[in-house]
Amino acid sequence: MRQSLLSILKGSFLIGDDAPKHWRFFIYLAVLGAIMISAAHEAESKVYEVARLSEQVKALKNEYVGLRSSLQKAQLESNITNKVAEMGLFPPQTPAVHIVVKTNSSKSTTSLE
């Protein structure tokens, strides 16, 4: 046991008669390790990208909520009345008159407001 441990630490198994077999295995391990490192790096970059996109989605949702509330405020009748009053337009004092049109051919009544 002690002798095999010393031979591993000294590296004598790399220069012995069956050294090509060992070298092929070490090259295989090195390539496998490089592939694992590359895969881990790709996975980590995907995690960062997902986090960045999640932050963008949160920011866009906040912007959407803000714009939607400002649009709702702008669509209020009182705001529209104030804006058109600056242009000289005022709401009518009397309600609208309903016009009823009767046609003889279709026997239906159409109401326009």
C-alpha positions in Angstrom: 0.0 0.0 0.0 2.8 2.4 1.0 4.8 1.5 -2.1 1.9 2.2 -4.5 1.1 5.5 -2.8 4.7 6.6 -3.2 4.7 5.5 -6.8 1.6 7.6 -7.4 3.1 10.6 -5.7 6.4 10.3 -7.6 4.5 9.9 -10.9 6.4 6.7 -11.8 3.2 5.2 -13.3 3.4 7.9 -16.0 6.8 6.8 -17.3 6.5 3.0 -16.9 5.8 0.4 -19.6 2.0 0.9 -19.5 2.3 4.7 -19.5 0.3 5.3 -22.8 -2.7 3.6 -21.3 -2.5 6.0 -18.3 -1.9 9.0 -20.5 -5.0 8.3 -22.5 -7.1 8.1 -19.4 -5.7 11.4 -18.1 -6.4 13.1 -21.4 -9.9 11.7 -21.2 -10.3 13.1 -17.7 -8.9 16.5 -18.8 -11.3 16.7 -21.7 -14.2 15.6 -19.5 -13.3 18.2 -16.9 -13.1 21.0 -19.6 -16.6 20.0 -20.8 -18.0 20.1 -17.3 -16.5 23.5 -16.7 -17.9 24.8 -19.9 -21.4 23.4 -19.1 -21.3 25.0 -15.7 -20.3 28.3 -17.2 -23.1 28.2 -19.7 -25.6 27.3 -17.0 -24.4 30.2 -14.8 -24.7 32.6 -17.7 -28.2 31.5 -18.3 -29.1 32.0 -14.7 -27.7 35.6 -14.9 -29.7 36.2 -18.1 -32.9 35.0 -16.5 -32.4 37.2 -13.5 -31.7 40.2 -15.8 -34.8 39.6 -17.8 -36.9 39.2 -14.7 -35.8 42.6 -13.5 -36.7 44.0 -16.9 -40.1 42.4 -16.7 -40.7 44.0 -13.3 -39.6 47.4 -14.5 -41.9 47.1 -17.6 -44.8 46.0 -15.4 -44.3 49.0 -13.1 -44.1 51.3 -16.1 -47.3 49.8 -17.5 -49.2 50.3 -14.3 -48.1 53.9 -14.1 -49.0 54.6 -17.7 -52.4 52.9 -17.3 -53.3 54.9 -14.3 -52.3 58.2 -16.0 -54.3 57.2 -19.0 -57.3 56.5 -16.8 -57.0 59.9 -15.2 -56.6 61.6 -18.6 -59.8 59.8 -19.8 -62.0 61.2 -17.0 -64.8 63.4 -18.3 -63.8 66.2 -15.9 -60.3 66.3 -17.4 -61.6 66.2 -20.9 -64.1 69.0 -20.2 -61.3 71.2 -18.7 -59.0 70.7 -21.7 -61.7 71.4 -24.3 -62.9 74.5 -22.3 -59.4 76.0 -22.9 -60.2 75.7 -26.7 -63.6 77.4 -26.2 -65.8 74.3 -26.2 -68.3 73.9 -23.3 -70.7 71.1 -22.5 -74.3 71.8 -23.7 -76.8 73.1 -21.1 -79.7 71.2 -22.5 -79.7 67.4 -23.1 -79.4 65.9 -26.5 -82.6 65.5 -28.6 -83.4 62.0 -29.8 -84.3 61.7 -33.5 -86.5 58.9 -34.5 -86.6 57.9 -38.2 -89.4 55.6 -39.4 -89.1 53.8 -42.6 -92.0 52.3 -44.4 -90.2 49.5 -46.2 -88.6 47.8 -43.2 -91.1 48.7 -40.5 -88.4 49.2 -38.0 -87.5 52.2 -35.9 -84.0 53.6 -35.8 -82.9 55.9 -33.0 -80.0 58.3 -33.4 -78.5 60.1 -30.4 
